[in-house]
Amino acid sequence: MVSSNDGVFSNITNTFSTTDIRTVYSFEKMIGGGHFGTVRTAHLKSDPETKYAIKSILRENIEKDIKLLEEELFILAKVDHPNIVKFHQSFIDYRYVHIVMEFCNGGELFDRIVAAQKFDERVSADIMSQMLQGIKHLHEHNIVHRDLKPENYLMETKDKNSEIKLIDFGLSKRWSTDDGAAKMHTVVGTPYYVAPEVLRGEYDKMCDVWSLGIILYVFLCGYPPFEGDNNKEIFKNVLKSKLEFDPADWDTVSKEAKDLVSKMLNKDPKKRLSAEDCLSHEWF
């Protein structure tokens, strides 16, 4: 049970179910875990056939970041797209916050990249098209993901042609465009994939397109364009180094693919293609 005056959690008890989740769902095996808590597969007691993924977050680990959790869950409830993982329900009890999500059993896209080393253009185009469509949906709802990377995409099934699903909205943010020039300033993201304007501390939704451009580059050659021995070196190269296509790895890649990568990785976000414009590119 959770009381309505339960400290920092009092606000979210209005939107989270305080029903004991174990009376609604049967937990199965653990499929992930970390300092935040655990992720388990589960099924509704009333429907044993349909699996879900339940992320159980220790309350003591999120008390200081409760606003981030509220933002993440608001965003998950707002979006509805076949390439974004679907949110179902949330529960709260004396120890955990439980988030019930669509279950994807195909594993991380990152693991598929590692196994393949790189993708051919047909596979790359199919996956990148799905990524761009999901991000276009977010941007149309004034939401920026801010941490796009292969680890944050799951394969829906084990089939090689499986749809992909974007996950982990912990760093995502709604942003206002009322004045037409709203900017974000918090430096967030993952080193290889972070946009130069994020590192400078003034950016908008175009940071997501940069991250997808990095992912597309990795798809086509097997390594990121801006590397380094440590984060400081990576950030320096993101900010200063010129985008290059090593002939040894790129001579067999079409000029259309290289053109799209170049336009997604334009260091000036005002000149970068939007997600919608990318989808209209001749490479697809």
C-alpha positions in Angstrom: 0.0 0.0 0.0 1.0 3.6 -0.6 -0.4 6.5 1.3 -1.3 9.7 -0.4 1.1 11.7 1.7 4.0 9.5 0.9 6.7 12.2 0.5 8.2 12.9 -2.9 6.0 10.2 -4.4 2.7 11.7 -3.4 2.1 13.3 -6.9 2.6 10.2 -8.9 0.3 8.1 -6.7 -2.5 10.0 -8.5 -1.5 8.4 -11.8 0.1 5.1 -10.7 -2.1 2.2 -9.7 -1.6 1.3 -6.0 -3.0 -2.2 -6.5 -0.5 -4.9 -5.7 0.9 -5.7 -9.1 1.3 -9.3 -8.2 -2.4 -9.7 -8.0 -2.7 -8.6 -11.7 0.5 -10.0 -13.3 2.5 -13.2 -12.8 6.2 -12.5 -13.0 8.4 -14.9 -15.0 12.1 -14.7 -15.6 14.5 -11.8 -15.1 15.8 -10.4 -18.4 17.7 -7.3 -17.2 18.9 -5.5 -14.2 21.2 -2.8 -12.8 21.4 -0.2 -10.0 17.9 1.0 -10.9 16.2 -2.4 -10.2 15.2 -5.2 -12.5 13.3 -6.1 -15.8 11.3 -9.3 -15.8 8.9 -10.9 -18.3 5.4 -11.3 -17.0 1.8 -12.1 -18.1 -1.6 -11.0 -17.0 -3.2 -13.6 -14.7 -6.2 -13.3 -16.9 -4.2 -13.8 -20.1 -1.2 -16.2 -19.7 -0.5 -16.1 -23.5 0.6 -12.4 -23.8 4.0 -11.5 -22.4 5.0 -8.1 -21.1 8.2 -6.6 -19.8 8.0 -5.1 -16.3 10.7 -2.6 -15.2 10.7 -2.5 -11.4 12.6 0.5 -10.1 13.7 0.8 -6.5 12.1 3.9 -5.0 15.1 4.8 -3.0 17.1 5.1 -6.3 14.8 7.6 -7.9 13.7 9.9 -5.1 16.0 12.6 -6.3 15.0 12.1 -9.9 11.2 11.8 -9.5 10.7 14.6 -12.0 12.6 12.6 -14.7 10.4 9.6 -14.1 7.3 11.7 -14.3 8.5 13.1 -17.6 9.5 9.7 -19.0 6.1 8.2 -18.2 4.2 11.2 -19.6 6.1 10.8 -22.8 5.6 7.1 -23.0 1.8 7.5 -22.5 1.7 10.2 -25.1 3.4 8.5 -28.0 1.9 5.7 -30.1 4.0 4.4 -33.0 5.0 0.9 -34.3 8.7 1.7 -33.9 8.4 2.9 -30.3 8.0 0.5 -27.4 4.4 0.6 -26.1 3.6 1.6 -22.5 0.8 -0.2 -20.8 0.5 0.5 -17.1 2.3 1.7 -14.0 2.1 0.6 -10.4 3.7 1.8 -7.2 4.1 0.0 -3.9 6.1 0.5 -0.7 9.4 -0.5 -2.4 9.2 -0.2 -6.1 7.7 1.7 -9.1 6.7 -0.8 -11.7 6.4 0.1 -15.4 4.6 -2.4 -17.7 5.8 -2.3 -21.3 5.5 -4.2 -24.5 7.8 -7.3 -24.6 10.3 -7.5 -27.4 12.2 -10.8 -27.6 14.6 -10.2 -30.4 17.4 -8.7 -28.4 19.2 -5.4 -28.8 20.0 -3.9 -32.2 23.5 -3.3 -30.9 24.1 -7.1 -30.6 22.9 -7.6 -34.2 25.4 -4.9 -35.4 28.3 -6.6 -33.4 27.4 -10.0 -34.9 27.2 -8.6 -38.5 30.1 -6.1 -38.1 28.3 -3.9 -40.7 25.0 -4.0 -42.8 24.5 -3.9 -46.5 22.6 -0.9 -47.8 19.3 -2.6 -48.2 19.3 -3.7 -44.5 20.6 -0.3 -43.4 17.9 1.5 -45.3 15.1 -0.7 -43.9 16.2 -0.2 -40.3 17.1 3.5 -40.7 13.7 4.2 -42.3 12.0 2.7 -39.2 14.2 4.8 -36.9 13.5 8.0 -38.7 9.7 7.3 -38.8 9.8 6.9 -35.0 11.8 10.1 -34.5 9.5 12.0 -36.9 6.6 10.9 -34.7 8.4 12.1 -31.5 9.3 15.5 -33.1 5.7 16.0 -34.3 4.7 15.7 -30.6 7.5 18.2 -29.6 9.5 15.4 -27.9 13.3 14.9 -28.2 14.8 11.6 -27.3 18.4 12.9 -26.6 20.0 9.5 -26.3 19.6 7.6 -29.6 22.1 4.7 -29.9 21.8 1.1 -31.0 21.6 -0.1 -27.4 18.3 1.8 -27.1 16.6 -0.2 -29.9 15.1 -3.6 -29.5 14.2 -6.1 -32.2 10.5 -7.0 -31.7 11.1 -10.7 -32.6 14.0 -12.9 -33.4 13.1 -12.8 -37.2 15.9 -11.2 -39.3 13.2 -8.8 -40.7 11.8 -7.9 -37.3 10.6 -4.4 -36.7 12.7 -2.3 -34.3 11.4 -0.5 -31.2 12.9 2.5 -29.6 13.2 2.3 -25.8 14.6 4.2 -22.8 13.1 7.6 -22.6 14.9 8.5 -19.4 16.7 11.5 -21.0 13.8 12.5 -23.3 12.2 15.9 -23.0 9.2 17.8 -24.1 10.2 21.1 -25.5 8.2 24.2 -26.2 8.1 25.7 -29.7 5.8 28.6 -28.8 8.4 31.2 -29.6 9.7 29.2 -32.6 13.2 29.2 -31.2 13.2 27.2 -28.0 16.5 25.6 -27.0 17.6 23.0 -24.5 20.8 23.4 -22.6 21.5 20.3 -20.5 24.4 18.3 -21.8 23.2 14.7 -22.1 23.7 11.7 -24.3 26.3 9.0 -25.1 29.8 10.1 -26.3 29.9 8.6 -29.8 26.4 9.7 -30.7 26.1 13.1 -29.1 25.7 16.1 -31.4 28.2 19.0 -31.4 25.5 21.6 -30.5 24.6 19.5 -27.4 28.2 19.7 -26.3 28.0 23.5 -26.8 24.9 23.6 -24.6 22.3 25.0 -26.9 20.3 22.7 -29.1 16.9 21.5 -30.3 15.3 18.4 -31.9 18.0 18.2 -34.6 20.3 16.6 -32.1 18.3 13.4 -32.7 19.0 13.4 -36.4 22.7 13.8 -35.8 22.6 10.6 -33.6 20.8 8.7 -36.3 23.4 9.9 -38.8 26.1 8.4 -36.6 24.2 5.2 -36.4 23.8 5.0 -40.1 27.5 5.6 -40.6 28.2 2.7 -38.2 25.7 0.5 -40.1 27.5 1.1 -43.4 31.2 0.7 -42.3 31.2 -0.9 -38.8 32.7 2.0 -36.8 31.7 5.5 -35.7 33.1 8.6 -37.6 34.4 10.4 -34.5 36.5 8.2 -32.3 38.9 8.7 -29.4 40.7 7.0 -26.6 38.5 8.7 -24.0 35.4 10.9 -23.8 37.4 14.1 -23.9 39.0 13.1 -27.2 35.7 11.8 -28.7 34.0 15.2 -27.8 36.9 17.1 -29.3 36.6 15.2 -32.6 32.8 15.5 -32.6 33.3 19.3 -32.4 36.3 19.8 -34.6 37.0 16.9 -36.9 35.8 16.8 -40.5 33.5 14.0 -41.5 35.5 11.5 -43.7 34.7 8.4 -45.7 37.8 6.1 -45.8 37.9 4.7 -49.3 38.9 1.3 -48.0 35.5 1.0 -46.3 33.3 3.3 -48.3 34.3 2.8 -52.0 31.6 0.1 -52.3 28.9 2.3 -50.7 26.6 4.3 -53.0 27.0 8.0 -53.4 23.4 8.4 -52.4 24.1 6.8 -49.0 27.1 9.0 -48.4 25.1 12.0 -49.4 22.4 11.2 -46.8 25.0 10.5 -44.1 26.7 13.9 -44.9 23.5 15.8 -44.6 22.5 14.1 -41.3 26.0 14.9 -39.9 26.1 18.5 -40.9 27.7 20.2 -37.9 25.3 23.2 -38.4 21.9 22.0 -37.1 20.2 24.7 -39.2 21.6 23.0 -42.3 20.9 19.4 -41.2 18.0 17.5 -42.7 15.0 17.0 -40.5 13.8 13.4 -39.9 10.9 14.1 -42.4 13.3 15.4 -45.0 15.6 12.4 -44.5 12.8 10.0 -45.3 12.3 11.8 -48.6 16.0 11.4 -49.6 16.7 9.5 -52.8 18.7 6.8 -51.0 15.5 5.3 -49.6 
